[in-house]
Amino acid sequence: MDWKAGYDAHLTKRIDAGLTEKYLLQGERDPNEVVIMFETQDVSRAKAFTESADLRERMQMLGVVGQPDIRFLTG
């Protein structure tokens, strides 16, 4: 399964975590570089999702190499 199909198949988990996708960007020179920005009303649910075994397993299954850089921003 390619990363995009696997990412799309994980939509229900993101919805359950209260995440709304705002941007999904891929590097122009490096297609393995992916930046995804979400909006959430509940940062604690979003953090729990990013720390979940389910997300780690999904990323490993889709070939994510190394530790993702996850940041929480406020405005």
CHARMM internal coordinates of N, CA and C (Angstrom, degrees):
IC EDIT
DIST 1 N 1 CA 1.4472
DIST 1 CA 1 C 1.5317
ANGL 1 N 1 CA 1 C 108.11
DIST 1 C 2 N 1.3136
ANGL 1 CA 1 C 2 N 116.06
DIHE 1 N 1 CA 1 C 2 N 130.76
DIST 2 N 2 CA 1.4687
ANGL 1 C 2 N 2 CA 118.08
DIHE 1 CA 1 C 2 N 2 CA 177.93
DIST 2 CA 2 C 1.5337
ANGL 2 N 2 CA 2 C 109.05
DIHE 1 C 2 N 2 CA 2 C -75.43
DIST 2 C 3 N 1.3278
ANGL 2 CA 2 C 3 N 116.21
DIHE 2 N 2 CA 2 C 3 N 162.75
DIST 3 N 3 CA 1.4661
ANGL 2 C 3 N 3 CA 120.31
DIHE 2 CA 2 C 3 N 3 CA -172.44
DIST 3 CA 3 C 1.5221
ANGL 3 N 3 CA 3 C 112.53
DIHE 2 C 3 N 3 CA 3 C -60.82
DIST 3 C 4 N 1.3351
ANGL 3 CA 3 C 4 N 117.15
DIHE 3 N 3 CA 3 C 4 N -38.14
DIST 4 N 4 CA 1.4727
ANGL 3 C 4 N 4 CA 120.15
DIHE 3 CA 3 C 4 N 4 CA -176.53
DIST 4 CA 4 C 1.5242
ANGL 4 N 4 CA 4 C 110.72
DIHE 3 C 4 N 4 CA 4 C -68.27
DIST 4 C 5 N 1.3191
ANGL 4 CA 4 C 5 N 116.88
DIHE 4 N 4 CA 4 C 5 N -42.97
DIST 5 N 5 CA 1.4678
ANGL 4 C 5 N 5 CA 119.69
DIHE 4 CA 4 C 5 N 5 CA 178.05
DIST 5 CA 5 C 1.5256
ANGL 5 N 5 CA 5 C 110.36
DIHE 4 C 5 N 5 CA 5 C -63.89
DIST 5 C 6 N 1.3279
ANGL 5 CA 5 C 6 N 116.87
DIHE 5 N 5 CA 5 C 6 N -40.56
DIST 6 N 6 CA 1.4560
ANGL 5 C 6 N 6 CA 120.70
DIHE 5 CA 5 C 6 N 6 CA 178.04
DIST 6 CA 6 C 1.5124
ANGL 6 N 6 CA 6 C 112.18
DIHE 5 C 6 N 6 CA 6 C -67.02
DIST 6 C 7 N 1.3178
ANGL 6 CA 6 C 7 N 116.28
DIHE 6 N 6 CA 6 C 7 N -38.60
DIST 7 N 7 CA 1.4673
ANGL 6 C 7 N 7 CA 121.85
DIHE 6 CA 6 C 7 N 7 CA 176.39
DIST 7 CA 7 C 1.5312
ANGL 7 N 7 CA 7 C 109.30
DIHE 6 C 7 N 7 CA 7 C -63.03
DIST 7 C 8 N 1.3140
ANGL 7 CA 7 C 8 N 117.26
DIHE 7 N 7 CA 7 C 8 N -47.87
DIST 8 N 8 CA 1.4652
ANGL 7 C 8 N 8 CA 121.39
DIHE 7 CA 7 C 8 N 8 CA -179.79
DIST 8 CA 8 C 1.5288
ANGL 8 N 8 CA 8 C 111.43
DIHE 7 C 8 N 8 CA 8 C -61.55
DIST 8 C 9 N 1.3257
ANGL 8 CA 8 C 9 N 116.56
DIHE 8 N 8 CA 8 C 9 N -37.24
DIST 9 N 9 CA 1.4610
ANGL 8 C 9 N 9 CA 120.96
DIHE 8 CA 8 C 9 N 9 CA -179.11
DIST 9 CA 9 C 1.5239
ANGL 9 N 9 CA 9 C 112.06
DIHE 8 C 9 N 9 CA 9 C -68.83
DIST 9 C 10 N 1.3196
ANGL 9 CA 9 C 10 N 117.82
DIHE 9 N 9 CA 9 C 10 N -15.08
DIST 10 N 10 CA 1.4607
ANGL 9 C 10 N 10 CA 122.95
DIHE 9 CA 9 C 10 N 10 CA -178.23
DIST 10 CA 10 C 1.5359
ANGL 10 N 10 CA 10 C 111.77
DIHE 9 C 10 N 10 CA 10 C -96.21
DIST 10 C 11 N 1.3282
ANGL 10 CA 10 C 11 N 116.94
DIHE 10 N 10 CA 10 C 11 N 9.95
DIST 11 N 11 CA 1.4693
ANGL 10 C 11 N 11 CA 122.47
DIHE 10 CA 10 C 11 N 11 CA -176.15
DIST 11 CA 11 C 1.5220
ANGL 11 N 11 CA 11 C 112.90
DIHE 10 C 11 N 11 CA 11 C -55.16
DIST 11 C 12 N 1.3060
ANGL 11 CA 11 C 12 N 117.89
DIHE 11 N 11 CA 11 C 12 N -44.42
DIST 12 N 12 CA 1.4605
ANGL 11 C 12 N 12 CA 121.14
DIHE 11 CA 11 C 12 N 12 CA -177.74
DIST 12 CA 12 C 1.5227
ANGL 12 N 12 CA 12 C 111.43
DIHE 11 C 12 N 12 CA 12 C -57.53
DIST 12 C 13 N 1.3195
ANGL 12 CA 12 C 13 N 116.97
DIHE 12 N 12 CA 12 C 13 N -39.36
DIST 13 N 13 CA 1.4734
ANGL 12 C 13 N 13 CA 120.83
DIHE 12 CA 12 C 13 N 13 CA 179.11
DIST 13 CA 13 C 1.5292
ANGL 13 N 13 CA 13 C 110.68
DIHE 12 C 13 N 13 CA 13 C -65.24
DIST 13 C 14 N 1.3332
ANGL 13 CA 13 C 14 N 117.25
DIHE 13 N 13 CA 13 C 14 N -39.66
DIST 14 N 14 CA 1.4644
ANGL 13 C 14 N 14 CA 120.25
DIHE 13 CA 13 C 14 N 14 CA 178.43
DIST 14 CA 14 C 1.5278
ANGL 14 N 14 CA 14 C 110.79
DIHE 13 C 14 N 14 CA 14 C -66.82
DIST 14 C 15 N 1.3130
ANGL 14 CA 14 C 15 N 116.75
DIHE 14 N 14 CA 14 C 15 N -40.39
DIST 15 N 15 CA 1.4642
ANGL 14 C 15 N 15 CA 120.78
DIHE 14 CA 14 C 15 N 15 CA 177.43
DIST 15 CA 15 C 1.5274
ANGL 15 N 15 CA 15 C 109.53
DIHE 14 C 15 N 15 CA 15 C -63.04
DIST 15 C 16 N 1.3297
ANGL 15 CA 15 C 16 N 117.17
DIHE 15 N 15 CA 15 C 16 N -44.72
DIST 16 N 16 CA 1.4673
ANGL 15 C 16 N 16 CA 121.06
DIHE 15 CA 15 C 16 N 16 CA 178.75
DIST 16 CA 16 C 1.5303
ANGL 16 N 16 CA 16 C 111.48
DIHE 15 C 16 N 16 CA 16 C -60.00
DIST 16 C 17 N 1.3337
ANGL 16 CA 16 C 17 N 116.77
DIHE 16 N 16 CA 16 C 17 N -30.17
DIST 17 N 17 CA 1.4650
ANGL 16 C 17 N 17 CA 121.72
DIHE 16 CA 16 C 17 N 17 CA 179.74
DIST 17 CA 17 C 1.5325
ANGL 17 N 17 CA 17 C 111.64
DIHE 16 C 17 N 17 CA 17 C -83.68
DIST 17 C 18 N 1.3288
ANGL 17 CA 17 C 18 N 116.85
DIHE 17 N 17 CA 17 C 18 N -1.58
DIST 18 N 18 CA 1.4643
ANGL 17 C 18 N 18 CA 120.73
DIHE 17 CA 17 C 18 N 18 CA 177.96
DIST 18 CA 18 C 1.5169
ANGL 18 N 18 CA 18 C 113.58
DIHE 17 C 18 N 18 CA 18 C 80.96
DIST 18 C 19 N 1.3311
ANGL 18 CA 18 C 19 N 117.43
DIHE 18 N 18 CA 18 C 19 N 21.95
DIST 19 N 19 CA 1.4651
ANGL 18 C 19 N 19 CA 121.18
DIHE 18 CA 18 C 19 N 19 CA -177.95
DIST 19 CA 19 C 1.5266
ANGL 19 N 19 CA 19 C 110.99
DIHE 18 C 19 N 19 CA 19 C -96.87
DIST 19 C 20 N 1.3198
ANGL 19 CA 19 C 20 N 115.93
DIHE 19 N 19 CA 19 C 20 N 136.28
DIST 20 N 20 CA 1.4552
ANGL 19 C 20 N 20 CA 122.53
DIHE 19 CA 19 C 20 N 20 CA 173.51
DIST 20 CA 20 C 1.5190
ANGL 20 N 20 CA 20 C 107.54
DIHE 19 C 20 N 20 CA 20 C -118.28
DIST 20 C 21 N 1.3177
ANGL 20 CA 20 C 21 N 116.66
DIHE 20 N 20 CA 20 C 21 N 119.01
DIST 21 N 21 CA 1.4625
ANGL 20 C 21 N 21 CA 120.75
DIHE 20 CA 20 C 21 N 21 CA -179.31
DIST 21 CA 21 C 1.5209
ANGL 21 N 21 CA 21 C 110.15
DIHE 20 C 21 N 21 CA 21 C -67.99
DIST 21 C 22 N 1.3243
ANGL 21 CA 21 C 22 N 116.04
DIHE 21 N 21 CA 21 C 22 N 130.15
DIST 22 N 22 CA 1.4526
ANGL 21 C 22 N 22 CA 121.95
DIHE 21 CA 21 C 22 N 22 CA 176.49
DIST 22 CA 22 C 1.5233
ANGL 22 N 22 CA 22 C 111.24
DIHE 21 C 22 N 22 CA 22 C -107.17
DIST 22 C 23 N 1.3218
ANGL 22 CA 22 C 23 N 116.98
DIHE 22 N 22 CA 22 C 23 N -42.31
DIST 23 N 23 CA 1.4718
ANGL 22 C 23 N 23 CA 121.56
DIHE 22 CA 22 C 23 N 23 CA -179.89
DIST 23 CA 23 C 1.5168
ANGL 23 N 23 CA 23 C 109.58
DIHE 22 C 23 N 23 CA 23 C -142.53
DIST 23 C 24 N 1.3068
ANGL 23 CA 23 C 24 N 116.17
DIHE 23 N 23 CA 23 C 24 N 138.90
DIST 24 N 24 CA 1.4559
ANGL 23 C 24 N 24 CA 123.46
DIHE 23 CA 23 C 24 N 24 CA 169.63
DIST 24 CA 24 C 1.5185
ANGL 24 N 24 CA 24 C 105.46
DIHE 23 C 24 N 24 CA 24 C -128.63
DIST 24 C 25 N 1.3267
ANGL 24 CA 24 C 25 N 116.37
DIHE 24 N 24 CA 24 C 25 N 110.52
DIST 25 N 25 CA 1.4600
ANGL 24 C 25 N 25 CA 122.31
DIHE 24 CA 24 C 25 N 25 CA -173.91
DIST 25 CA 25 C 1.5219
ANGL 25 N 25 CA 25 C 110.14
DIHE 24 C 25 N 25 CA 25 C -120.35
DIST 25 C 26 N 1.3185
ANGL 25 CA 25 C 26 N 115.48
DIHE 25 N 25 CA 25 C 26 N 146.49
DIST 26 N 26 CA 1.4595
ANGL 25 C 26 N 26 CA 122.10
DIHE 25 CA 25 C 26 N 26 CA 178.72
DIST 26 CA 26 C 1.5146
ANGL 26 N 26 CA 26 C 107.77
DIHE 25 C 26 N 26 CA 26 C -124.28
DIST 26 C 27 N 1.3389
ANGL 26 CA 26 C 27 N 115.52
DIHE 26 N 26 CA 26 C 27 N 139.46
DIST 27 N 27 CA 1.4499
ANGL 26 C 27 N 27 CA 120.01
DIHE 26 CA 26 C 27 N 27 CA -178.24
DIST 27 CA 27 C 1.5191
ANGL 27 N 27 CA 27 C 112.62
DIHE 26 C 27 N 27 CA 27 C -58.02
DIST 27 C 28 N 1.3135
ANGL 27 CA 27 C 28 N 116.64
DIHE 27 N 27 CA 27 C 28 N 136.03
DIST 28 N 28 CA 1.4641
ANGL 27 C 28 N 28 CA 121.51
DIHE 27 CA 27 C 28 N 28 CA 179.34
DIST 28 CA 28 C 1.5325
ANGL 28 N 28 CA 28 C 110.74
DIHE 27 C 28 N 28 CA 28 C -65.91
DIST 28 C 29 N 1.3119
ANGL 28 CA 28 C 29 N 116.35
DIHE 28 N 28 CA 28 C 29 N -43.01
DIST 29 N 29 CA 1.4713
ANGL 28 C 29 N 29 CA 120.84
DIHE 28 CA 28 C 29 N 29 CA -178.70
DIST 29 CA 29 C 1.5137
ANGL 29 N 29 CA 29 C 112.25
DIHE 28 C 29 N 29 CA 29 C -93.18
DIST 29 C 30 N 1.3120
ANGL 29 CA 29 C 30 N 117.60
DIHE 29 N 29 CA 29 C 30 N -25.58
DIST 30 N 30 CA 1.4675
ANGL 29 C 30 N 30 CA 121.73
DIHE 29 CA 29 C 30 N 30 CA -179.29
DIST 30 CA 30 C 1.5258
ANGL 30 N 30 CA 30 C 108.74
DIHE 29 C 30 N 30 CA 30 C -129.16
DIST 30 C 31 N 1.3362
ANGL 30 CA 30 C 31 N 117.60
DIHE 30 N 30 CA 30 C 31 N 97.91
DIST 31 N 31 CA 1.4617
ANGL 30 C 31 N 31 CA 120.32
DIHE 30 CA 30 C 31 N 31 CA -178.09
DIST 31 CA 31 C 1.5289
ANGL 31 N 31 CA 31 C 113.29
DIHE 30 C 31 N 31 CA 31 C -66.07
DIST 31 C 32 N 1.3358
ANGL 31 CA 31 C 32 N 117.64
DIHE 31 N 31 CA 31 C 32 N -11.02
DIST 32 N 32 CA 1.4593
ANGL 31 C 32 N 32 CA 120.43
DIHE 31 CA 31 C 32 N 32 CA 175.97
DIST 32 CA 32 C 1.5249
ANGL 32 N 32 CA 32 C 111.77
DIHE 31 C 32 N 32 CA 32 C -81.31
DIST 32 C 33 N 1.3227
ANGL 32 CA 32 C 33 N 116.81
DIHE 32 N 32 CA 32 C 33 N -10.27
DIST 33 N 33 CA 1.4622
ANGL 32 C 33 N 33 CA 121.04
DIHE 32 CA 32 C 33 N 33 CA 175.85
DIST 33 CA 33 C 1.5277
ANGL 33 N 33 CA 33 C 107.64
DIHE 32 C 33 N 33 CA 33 C -88.43
DIST 33 C 34 N 1.3201
ANGL 33 CA 33 C 34 N 115.80
DIHE 33 N 33 CA 33 C 34 N 119.11
DIST 34 N 34 CA 1.4607
ANGL 33 C 34 N 34 CA 121.32
DIHE 33 CA 33 C 34 N 34 CA -177.27
DIST 34 CA 34 C 1.5249
ANGL 34 N 34 CA 34 C 107.93
DIHE 33 C 34 N 34 CA 34 C -127.99
DIST 34 C 35 N 1.3284
ANGL 34 CA 34 C 35 N 115.80
DIHE 34 N 34 CA 34 C 35 N 133.67
DIST 35 N 35 CA 1.4639
ANGL 34 C 35 N 35 CA 122.21
DIHE 34 CA 34 C 35 N 35 CA 175.86
DIST 35 CA 35 C 1.5265
ANGL 35 N 35 CA 35 C 107.12
DIHE 34 C 35 N 35 CA 35 C -122.45
DIST 35 C 36 N 1.3208
ANGL 35 CA 35 C 36 N 115.10
DIHE 35 N 35 CA 35 C 36 N 126.92
DIST 36 N 36 CA 1.4616
ANGL 35 C 36 N 36 CA 120.11
DIHE 35 CA 35 C 36 N 36 CA 179.32
DIST 36 CA 36 C 1.5263
ANGL 36 N 36 CA 36 C 107.04
DIHE 35 C 36 N 36 CA 36 C -125.35
DIST 36 C 37 N 1.3237
ANGL 36 CA 36 C 37 N 116.17
DIHE 36 N 36 CA 36 C 37 N 130.30
DIST 37 N 37 CA 1.4641
ANGL 36 C 37 N 37 CA 120.98
DIHE 36 CA 36 C 37 N 37 CA 177.87
DIST 37 CA 37 C 1.5229
ANGL 37 N 37 CA 37 C 108.39
DIHE 36 C 37 N 37 CA 37 C -116.62
DIST 37 C 38 N 1.3334
ANGL 37 CA 37 C 38 N 114.00
DIHE 37 N 37 CA 37 C 38 N 132.12
DIST 38 N 38 CA 1.4582
ANGL 37 C 38 N 38 CA 121.36
DIHE 37 CA 37 C 38 N 38 CA -179.83
DIST 38 CA 38 C 1.5197
ANGL 38 N 38 CA 38 C 109.70
DIHE 37 C 38 N 38 CA 38 C -120.80
DIST 38 C 39 N 1.3099
ANGL 38 CA 38 C 39 N 114.65
DIHE 38 N 38 CA 38 C 39 N 158.86
DIST 39 N 39 CA 1.4566
ANGL 38 C 39 N 39 CA 121.94
DIHE 38 CA 38 C 39 N 39 CA 170.43
DIST 39 CA 39 C 1.5228
ANGL 39 N 39 CA 39 C 106.82
DIHE 38 C 39 N 39 CA 39 C -114.68
DIST 39 C 40 N 1.3166
ANGL 39 CA 39 C 40 N 116.20
DIHE 39 N 39 CA 39 C 40 N 144.56
DIST 40 N 40 CA 1.4609
ANGL 39 C 40 N 40 CA 120.19
DIHE 39 CA 39 C 40 N 40 CA 177.29
DIST 40 CA 40 C 1.5211
ANGL 40 N 40 CA 40 C 109.81
DIHE 39 C 40 N 40 CA 40 C -146.72
DIST 40 C 41 N 1.2923
ANGL 40 CA 40 C 41 N 115.97
DIHE 40 N 40 CA 40 C 41 N 152.76
DIST 41 N 41 CA 1.4605
ANGL 40 C 41 N 41 CA 122.06
DIHE 40 CA 40 C 41 N 41 CA 174.35
DIST 41 CA 41 C 1.5253
ANGL 41 N 41 CA 41 C 110.72
DIHE 40 C 41 N 41 CA 41 C -97.20
DIST 41 C 42 N 1.3384
ANGL 41 CA 41 C 42 N 117.01
DIHE 41 N 41 CA 41 C 42 N -12.96
DIST 42 N 42 CA 1.4646
ANGL 41 C 42 N 42 CA 121.76
DIHE 41 CA 41 C 42 N 42 CA -175.53
DIST 42 CA 42 C 1.5271
ANGL 42 N 42 CA 42 C 109.35
DIHE 41 C 42 N 42 CA 42 C -132.03
DIST 42 C 43 N 1.3215
ANGL 42 CA 42 C 43 N 115.94
DIHE 42 N 42 CA 42 C 43 N 92.97
DIST 43 N 43 CA 1.4703
ANGL 42 C 43 N 43 CA 120.77
DIHE 42 CA 42 C 43 N 43 CA -176.37
DIST 43 CA 43 C 1.5239
ANGL 43 N 43 CA 43 C 111.44
DIHE 42 C 43 N 43 CA 43 C -62.27
DIST 43 C 44 N 1.3135
ANGL 43 CA 43 C 44 N 118.26
DIHE 43 N 43 CA 43 C 44 N -34.55
DIST 44 N 44 CA 1.4639
ANGL 43 C 44 N 44 CA 119.73
DIHE 43 CA 43 C 44 N 44 CA -179.57
DIST 44 CA 44 C 1.5248
ANGL 44 N 44 CA 44 C 111.35
DIHE 43 C 44 N 44 CA 44 C -64.26
DIST 44 C 45 N 1.3262
ANGL 44 CA 44 C 45 N 118.03
DIHE 44 N 44 CA 44 C 45 N -39.07
DIST 45 N 45 CA 1.4790
ANGL 44 C 45 N 45 CA 120.72
DIHE 44 CA 44 C 45 N 45 CA 175.89
DIST 45 CA 45 C 1.5234
ANGL 45 N 45 CA 45 C 110.44
DIHE 44 C 45 N 45 CA 45 C -66.13
DIST 45 C 46 N 1.3251
ANGL 45 CA 45 C 46 N 116.67
DIHE 45 N 45 CA 45 C 46 N -40.43
DIST 46 N 46 CA 1.4694
ANGL 45 C 46 N 46 CA 120.34
DIHE 45 CA 45 C 46 N 46 CA 179.11
DIST 46 CA 46 C 1.5236
ANGL 46 N 46 CA 46 C 110.49
DIHE 45 C 46 N 46 CA 46 C -63.71
DIST 46 C 47 N 1.3265
ANGL 46 CA 46 C 47 N 116.85
DIHE 46 N 46 CA 46 C 47 N -43.63
DIST 47 N 47 CA 1.4645
ANGL 46 C 47 N 47 CA 120.33
DIHE 46 CA 46 C 47 N 47 CA 178.87
DIST 47 CA 47 C 1.5193
ANGL 47 N 47 CA 47 C 111.15
DIHE 46 C 47 N 47 CA 47 C -63.85
DIST 47 C 48 N 1.3195
ANGL 47 CA 47 C 48 N 117.13
DIHE 47 N 47 CA 47 C 48 N -41.50
DIST 48 N 48 CA 1.4699
ANGL 47 C 48 N 48 CA 120.57
DIHE 47 CA 47 C 48 N 48 CA 177.84
DIST 48 CA 48 C 1.5240
ANGL 48 N 48 CA 48 C 110.39
DIHE 47 C 48 N 48 CA 48 C -59.68
DIST 48 C 49 N 1.3209
ANGL 48 CA 48 C 49 N 116.51
DIHE 48 N 48 CA 48 C 49 N -40.65
DIST 49 N 49 CA 1.4664
ANGL 48 C 49 N 49 CA 120.44
DIHE 48 CA 48 C 49 N 49 CA 178.21
DIST 49 CA 49 C 1.5221
ANGL 49 N 49 CA 49 C 111.08
DIHE 48 C 49 N 49 CA 49 C -63.54
DIST 49 C 50 N 1.3356
ANGL 49 CA 49 C 50 N 117.25
DIHE 49 N 49 CA 49 C 50 N -45.08
DIST 50 N 50 CA 1.4662
ANGL 49 C 50 N 50 CA 119.75
DIHE 49 CA 49 C 50 N 50 CA -177.48
DIST 50 CA 50 C 1.5201
ANGL 50 N 50 CA 50 C 112.12
DIHE 49 C 50 N 50 CA 50 C -67.34
DIST 50 C 51 N 1.3293
ANGL 50 CA 50 C 51 N 117.43
DIHE 50 N 50 CA 50 C 51 N -21.65
DIST 51 N 51 CA 1.4633
ANGL 50 C 51 N 51 CA 122.12
DIHE 50 CA 50 C 51 N 51 CA 179.80
DIST 51 CA 51 C 1.5192
ANGL 51 N 51 CA 51 C 112.69
DIHE 50 C 51 N 51 CA 51 C -97.26
DIST 51 C 52 N 1.3276
ANGL 51 CA 51 C 52 N 117.53
DIHE 51 N 51 CA 51 C 52 N 2.21
DIST 52 N 52 CA 1.4646
ANGL 51 C 52 N 52 CA 121.13
DIHE 51 CA 51 C 52 N 52 CA -173.67
DIST 52 CA 52 C 1.5272
ANGL 52 N 52 CA 52 C 112.96
DIHE 51 C 52 N 52 CA 52 C -77.45
DIST 52 C 53 N 1.3258
ANGL 52 CA 52 C 53 N 114.59
DIHE 52 N 52 CA 52 C 53 N 148.97
DIST 53 N 53 CA 1.4612
ANGL 52 C 53 N 53 CA 121.05
DIHE 52 CA 52 C 53 N 53 CA 175.12
DIST 53 CA 53 C 1.5237
ANGL 53 N 53 CA 53 C 109.96
DIHE 52 C 53 N 53 CA 53 C -62.76
DIST 53 C 54 N 1.3294
ANGL 53 CA 53 C 54 N 116.40
DIHE 53 N 53 CA 53 C 54 N -34.85
DIST 54 N 54 CA 1.4641
ANGL 53 C 54 N 54 CA 120.60
DIHE 53 CA 53 C 54 N 54 CA -179.93
DIST 54 CA 54 C 1.5232
ANGL 54 N 54 CA 54 C 111.48
DIHE 53 C 54 N 54 CA 54 C -58.89
DIST 54 C 55 N 1.3354
ANGL 54 CA 54 C 55 N 116.98
DIHE 54 N 54 CA 54 C 55 N -45.67
DIST 55 N 55 CA 1.4663
ANGL 54 C 55 N 55 CA 119.92
DIHE 54 CA 54 C 55 N 55 CA -179.77
DIST 55 CA 55 C 1.5254
ANGL 55 N 55 CA 55 C 110.64
DIHE 54 C 55 N 55 CA 55 C -67.75
DIST 55 C 56 N 1.3299
ANGL 55 CA 55 C 56 N 117.40
DIHE 55 N 55 CA 55 C 56 N -42.57
DIST 56 N 56 CA 1.4783
ANGL 55 C 56 N 56 CA 120.08
DIHE 55 CA 55 C 56 N 56 CA 177.77
DIST 56 CA 56 C 1.5269
ANGL 56 N 56 CA 56 C 111.03
DIHE 55 C 56 N 56 CA 56 C -58.46
DIST 56 C 57 N 1.3318
ANGL 56 CA 56 C 57 N 116.47
DIHE 56 N 56 CA 56 C 57 N -44.79
DIST 57 N 57 CA 1.4709
ANGL 56 C 57 N 57 CA 120.82
DIHE 56 CA 56 C 57 N 57 CA 179.61
DIST 57 CA 57 C 1.5250
ANGL 57 N 57 CA 57 C 111.10
DIHE 56 C 57 N 57 CA 57 C -63.49
DIST 57 C 58 N 1.3277
ANGL 57 CA 57 C 58 N 117.13
DIHE 57 N 57 CA 57 C 58 N -41.35
DIST 58 N 58 CA 1.4696
ANGL 57 C 58 N 58 CA 120.98
DIHE 57 CA 57 C 58 N 58 CA -179.92
DIST 58 CA 58 C 1.5229
ANGL 58 N 58 CA 58 C 110.06
DIHE 57 C 58 N 58 CA 58 C -64.08
DIST 58 C 59 N 1.3293
ANGL 58 CA 58 C 59 N 117.19
DIHE 58 N 58 CA 58 C 59 N -45.65
DIST 59 N 59 CA 1.4645
ANGL 58 C 59 N 59 CA 120.45
DIHE 58 CA 58 C 59 N 59 CA -179.53
DIST 59 CA 59 C 1.5345
ANGL 59 N 59 CA 59 C 110.68
DIHE 58 C 59 N 59 CA 59 C -63.86
DIST 59 C 60 N 1.3178
ANGL 59 CA 59 C 60 N 116.89
DIHE 59 N 59 CA 59 C 60 N -40.90
DIST 60 N 60 CA 1.4656
ANGL 59 C 60 N 60 CA 120.01
DIHE 59 CA 59 C 60 N 60 CA 178.08
DIST 60 CA 60 C 1.5271
ANGL 60 N 60 CA 60 C 110.26
DIHE 59 C 60 N 60 CA 60 C -63.29
DIST 60 C 61 N 1.3316
ANGL 60 CA 60 C 61 N 116.65
DIHE 60 N 60 CA 60 C 61 N -43.45
DIST 61 N 61 CA 1.4687
ANGL 60 C 61 N 61 CA 121.49
DIHE 60 CA 60 C 61 N 61 CA 179.41
DIST 61 CA 61 C 1.5353
ANGL 61 N 61 CA 61 C 110.78
DIHE 60 C 61 N 61 CA 61 C -60.11
DIST 61 C 62 N 1.3408
ANGL 61 CA 61 C 62 N 116.78
DIHE 61 N 61 CA 61 C 62 N -33.59
DIST 62 N 62 CA 1.4610
ANGL 61 C 62 N 62 CA 121.02
DIHE 61 CA 61 C 62 N 62 CA -176.38
DIST 62 CA 62 C 1.5252
ANGL 62 N 62 CA 62 C 113.06
DIHE 61 C 62 N 62 CA 62 C -91.43
DIST 62 C 63 N 1.3398
ANGL 62 CA 62 C 63 N 116.86
DIHE 62 N 62 CA 62 C 63 N 3.00
DIST 63 N 63 CA 1.4534
ANGL 62 C 63 N 63 CA 119.80
DIHE 62 CA 62 C 63 N 63 CA 173.27
DIST 63 CA 63 C 1.5113
ANGL 63 N 63 CA 63 C 116.24
DIHE 62 C 63 N 63 CA 63 C 91.21
DIST 63 C 64 N 1.3360
ANGL 63 CA 63 C 64 N 117.45
DIHE 63 N 63 CA 63 C 64 N 16.18
DIST 64 N 64 CA 1.4623
ANGL 63 C 64 N 64 CA 118.91
DIHE 63 CA 63 C 64 N 64 CA 176.21
DIST 64 CA 64 C 1.5269
ANGL 64 N 64 CA 64 C 108.00
DIHE 63 C 64 N 64 CA 64 C -64.04
DIST 64 C 65 N 1.3178
ANGL 64 CA 64 C 65 N 115.21
DIHE 64 N 64 CA 64 C 65 N 127.95
DIST 65 N 65 CA 1.4491
ANGL 64 C 65 N 65 CA 121.44
DIHE 64 CA 64 C 65 N 65 CA -179.60
DIST 65 CA 65 C 1.5231
ANGL 65 N 65 CA 65 C 108.50
DIHE 64 C 65 N 65 CA 65 C -108.05
DIST 65 C 66 N 1.3046
ANGL 65 CA 65 C 66 N 116.69
DIHE 65 N 65 CA 65 C 66 N 131.33
DIST 66 N 66 CA 1.4603
ANGL 65 C 66 N 66 CA 120.06
DIHE 65 CA 65 C 66 N 66 CA 178.99
DIST 66 CA 66 C 1.5152
ANGL 66 N 66 CA 66 C 111.79
DIHE 65 C 66 N 66 CA 66 C 82.58
DIST 66 C 67 N 1.3077
ANGL 66 CA 66 C 67 N 114.39
DIHE 66 N 66 CA 66 C 67 N -178.78
DIST 67 N 67 CA 1.4608
ANGL 66 C 67 N 67 CA 122.12
DIHE 66 CA 66 C 67 N 67 CA -179.04
DIST 67 CA 67 C 1.5259
ANGL 67 N 67 CA 67 C 109.79
DIHE 66 C 67 N 67 CA 67 C -86.79
DIST 67 C 68 N 1.3328
ANGL 67 CA 67 C 68 N 118.54
DIHE 67 N 67 CA 67 C 68 N 126.31
DIST 68 N 68 CA 1.4684
ANGL 67 C 68 N 68 CA 119.31
DIHE 67 CA 67 C 68 N 68 CA 177.20
DIST 68 CA 68 C 1.5221
ANGL 68 N 68 CA 68 C 110.50
DIHE 67 C 68 N 68 CA 68 C -68.34
DIST 68 C 69 N 1.2953
ANGL 68 CA 68 C 69 N 116.27
DIHE 68 N 68 CA 68 C 69 N 152.60
DIST 69 N 69 CA 1.4609
ANGL 68 C 69 N 69 CA 122.60
DIHE 68 CA 68 C 69 N 69 CA 177.66
DIST 69 CA 69 C 1.5269
ANGL 69 N 69 CA 69 C 107.00
DIHE 68 C 69 N 69 CA 69 C -96.25
DIST 69 C 70 N 1.3243
ANGL 69 CA 69 C 70 N 116.28
DIHE 69 N 69 CA 69 C 70 N 102.35
DIST 70 N 70 CA 1.4684
ANGL 69 C 70 N 70 CA 121.46
DIHE 69 CA 69 C 70 N 70 CA -177.19
DIST 70 CA 70 C 1.5163
ANGL 70 N 70 CA 70 C 108.01
DIHE 69 C 70 N 70 CA 70 C -108.64
DIST 70 C 71 N 1.3356
ANGL 70 CA 70 C 71 N 115.97
DIHE 70 N 70 CA 70 C 71 N 127.00
DIST 71 N 71 CA 1.4589
ANGL 70 C 71 N 71 CA 121.25
DIHE 70 CA 70 C 71 N 71 CA -179.52
DIST 71 CA 71 C 1.5171
ANGL 71 N 71 CA 71 C 110.26
DIHE 70 C 71 N 71 CA 71 C -130.07
DIST 71 C 72 N 1.3083
ANGL 71 CA 71 C 72 N 114.70
DIHE 71 N 71 CA 71 C 72 N 147.60
DIST 72 N 72 CA 1.4558
ANGL 71 C 72 N 72 CA 121.09
DIHE 71 CA 71 C 72 N 72 CA 176.50
DIST 72 CA 72 C 1.5097
ANGL 72 N 72 CA 72 C 107.38
DIHE 71 C 72 N 72 CA 72 C -114.37
DIST 72 C 73 N 1.3330
ANGL 72 CA 72 C 73 N 116.55
DIHE 72 N 72 CA 72 C 73 N 124.22
DIST 73 N 73 CA 1.4666
ANGL 72 C 73 N 73 CA 122.42
DIHE 72 CA 72 C 73 N 73 CA -176.08
DIST 73 CA 73 C 1.5204
ANGL 73 N 73 CA 73 C 109.15
DIHE 72 C 73 N 73 CA 73 C -117.34
DIST 73 C 74 N 1.3002
ANGL 73 CA 73 C 74 N 115.64
DIHE 73 N 73 CA 73 C 74 N 148.95
DIST 74 N 74 CA 1.4623
ANGL 73 C 74 N 74 CA 120.55
DIHE 73 CA 73 C 74 N 74 CA 175.28
DIST 74 CA 74 C 1.5140
ANGL 74 N 74 CA 74 C 108.77
DIHE 73 C 74 N 74 CA 74 C -124.25
DIST 74 C 75 N 1.2745
ANGL 74 CA 74 C 75 N 116.31
DIHE 74 N 74 CA 74 C 75 N 157.52
DIST 75 N 75 CA 1.4586
ANGL 74 C 75 N 75 CA 119.04
DIHE 74 CA 74 C 75 N 75 CA -177.68
DIST 75 CA 75 C 1.4869
ANGL 75 N 75 CA 75 C 112.91
DIHE 74 C 75 N 75 CA 75 C -130.71
END
COOR INIT
IC SEED 1 N 1 CA 1 C
IC BUILD
